[in-house]
Amino acid sequence: MNVKFSDDLGRNEESVDLGGPRREFLRLLMEALVMSPMFEGSGESQNLALDMAALRDDRYFLAGKAIAVSIVHGGPPPAFFSTTLFDCLVGGPHTAKPVLEDVADTDIYQWVKKVSQSSTHEDLVRATLPLQDYLANAGCLRPLKTIDDMEQLVHDILMFQVVHRVQAPFQRFLEGLKTLGVLEKIKNHPESFRPLFCCQPHPLTAEAMDDLFNIRLSPQGSNKRIAEEVVVPFWRDYLQDAQGK
């Protein structure tokens, strides 16, 4: 894979691709994907969105292919998938366990949240009234006999909104990920690939905390500098003690 950048007039920049231009191209590509209408959700936990223009132009296939190529050729991994989307890649849509936070549409999020917080049968019926048309389209419209029906209803709504609604884009995305055998490797080694696709929280360490600060010392030989050189080790000892609880 060889990458060249050009200026506004289409003239190639004078550089030999020893890895830098390729990595920069793949970095820009991953940034474009996370900002595209093909994905929705928070920046670090996104699911596939339904974009008819992208589906018509087969851009979901290209998105999957781009991610596969980036991983194989040393570019950055996506690292913005939700756990739900990654689990769908590994085990199929039927294994998905979507949560309320997977819902990107704020109106639907608030409606479903209200349904999930119902404590009585009357509350449940009242909370579903604004959702009647949506529930009919989602195939979730049914008589609600008791409050016990609430949990299954919420699950069905989440499965429709996050998983079933985007099955056509998902299948094309899977085909793209098959490029260079990447999807097969993901399914065979899911826990090795999970940190590449899903953002992993990093615990705050004493070293990371220390790196946040740039210590500006007084001139060498001054009285202030002598005092500062005593204080700095105390500060770092404090950070170590805090990390050790």
N, C-alpha and C positions, 0 to 999 in steps of 0.2 A: 504494500500500500504506500503510495507516494503522494504527498500533498504539496501544492504550491498555492500561495496567496497572491492575489493580483490587486492592483490599485483601481481607482474609479474608472480608469480608461481601459481596463482589461489587461494591462501590461503585467507580466509576472514579476514578483519581487525577486531580487537577486539573493537567493538562499538555497542551500542544499538541504534536503530533508534527511537529517540524521536522527530524527525522532521528535524534535521540537515542534515543527509545523504540524506533524501528524497528531501529536497530543493536543495541541491548541485547537485544531480543527474538531477533534472528538469532544473536547471540553465544551466548545461552542455548540456542538450538536446536542449534547446532553442538556445544556442550558435552554436550548430552543425547545426541546421536548417537554421539559417540566413546565414551561410557560405556555405550551400549546393548548388549544381547546380540546385536545384528545384526552386530557387528564383533568381531574378536579379534586379539590380537597385542600388541606393545609399544605404548606411547602414541603414538609418532611413526611407526609403520610397521604399519598394520593391514590385514587382509584381511576379506572377508565371512565371517561365521560362519553355520552352519546352525541357525536357530531356528524350529522348526515353528510356534510360536504367532505369531511375527512374519510368517511366510509365509502362515499362514491368515488373518490380519487385514490382509494386503497392506501391511504397514509398510515393506517394502523399497521398494515404489513410492513411498511417502510420503517415505522417506529420500532417494531420488534427487531427488524434486521439491523437497524442502526445500533441498538443496544448490544446485540450479539457481536457485531463487528468491533465496537468500542472495547468490550471486555477482552476479546481475543487479541486485539492489536495494541493493548497496553494503554488504552484511554481510560477515562474515569468511569466507574460504574454509575448506574442511575441513582441509587441510594435515596429515592423518594417514594418508593412503593409502600402502600399500607400493608400491614400484616395480612389483611383479607385478600388483597390482590395477589400477593406472593403465594399464599396457601392455595389459591385457585390455580396458579401456574403449576404447582407441584402435584396436587391431588385432584384437580378438577373442580368445577363450580359446586358440585354436590357436597364437597367437604368444607365449603366456606362457612364461617361463623361471623357474619358482619355485626358490627356494633353501631350504636347511634352516632358516634363520632365519624363514621364513614359517610354519612349523608351530607353532601355538600350544599344542597338546596336549603337555604335558611328557613323558608316557609314550611317545607315538609319536615325539616328537623324539629321545629317548634311544635308542629302538630303531633308528630310521633312521640316527642318527649312528653307532651301533655297526656297522650294515651297511656304511655308507660307509667305515669305517675298516678293513674286512677286508683283509688282505694276502695271504691264501691261500684256496683253494677251500674248505678245511675250516673256516676262520674264517667265511666267507660262509654256509655251510650252517648252522653253529652259531648265527650271529646271526639267521637268519631263522626258527628254530624257534619262538620265542614269537609270531611274526607270522603263523602259518599261517592262522588264522581271518580275520584282518584282510586278508591278501593275497587270500584267496578272495573276500571281499566286495568288495574293490577291483578284482577282475579281474586281479590281478597275480601270481597263483599259477602258477608254471611250473617245469619242471626247470632247475636251475642246474648247467650242465655245466662251466663254467670260471670263474675269477675275473673274466674279461672281461665276464661277465653282470652284474656288480655295478653298473656305472655306469648301464646301462639300467634295471635294477630300481629304483634310487634315484630316477631321473627319473620313472618311472611312478608310484611311490608319492607323490612330491611333487605330480605333476599331479592325481592323484586327490584327495589330502587338501586341497590348496589351491584347485584350479580346478574339476574335474569334480563334486566332491561338492556344490558350491554353485551349480550351474547354474540351478536354478529361482529362487533368490533373485537371482542375477546378472541374469537376464533381466528380472525385474520392476524391479530397480534401474535398469537401462538405460532402461526405459520412463519411469521417473520423471525421469531426467536429460534426457530429450527436451523437458521443459517449457521453454518460451520459447526453444527452439532451441539450448540449451546443449550437448547432446551433439554436435550437428553441428559446432559451433564447436570443441569439444575435438578432434574427429577431424581437422578441417582445420588446426588450429594447436596440435598437441600440446605442443611445446616452450614455447609461451607459457603454457599452462595447467599444465604440470608443477609449477612452483613453488607454484601455488595448491593443488594436491592432495597433493603429496608434501613432507614436511619437508626443507628444504634446509639442510645444515650451513653455518654462518657462521664464517669464519676469525676467530680472535681478533686484534684490532688493538690498536695502542698506545692509540688513543682509547678503545676499549671497556674496556681494562685500567684506564686512568686514571679512567674513570667509576665503576669499582667502589669507589673510595676517596673518602671525604669528609675533606678535609684540615682539621684543627682547629688554627688558628694561635693563637699567644699574643697577648696584648693589644698593640695598636699602640704602638710606641715602646720596647718592652722589648728587652733584649739577646737574649732567646730568639727574639723575632719577627725580628730582623735576621738571625740565623743561619738561621732557618727559610726566610726569603725567598731565601736562597742555595741551600738544599738542594732546595727544590721544583723549580726549573728543572733541576737535576742529575737529579732523579728522572724528569722528563719527557723529558730528553735520553736517559737510559738506556732508557726504553721505546721511543723512536724508533729507537735503535741496535739494540735487540733485534728489532724488527720488520724492520729492514733487514738482519738477520743479520750 
